């Protein structure tokens, strides 16, 4: 991290022994170690919070993209990508073939109608007419 070699560490240790003294050096090393540990913990927490913010921003962006895809007409987008001028749609248009040639509707089939009895007694007691047959 600091890119300090062994020769630099030896010089720093020698200056610390001369300035602080051999008696207070272990106490001072412990104090410096605690400060370095706290600084590393703070850096780790800071890095973790930055990573969390980045993750949330990425999730928000992904959510926005999914929301945009939900409102997009997928069939229309595919149609635009494959056939932007509409030439394929016109060539494959089968509505002209399926449509009837005449504009008037087809006549309805006629139903057989039975003679309605107009009053009581009419049509009762009559024998059905039978066509003559040649026997002989």
Buried (B, 14 or more C-beta within 10 A) or exposed (E): EEEEEEEEEEEEEEEBEEEBEEEEBEEEEEEEEEEEEEEEEEEEEEEEEEEEEEEEEEEEEEEEEEEEEEEEEEEEEEBEEEBEEEEEEEEEEEEEEEEEEEEEEEEEEEEEEEEEEEEEEEEEEEEEEEEEEEEE
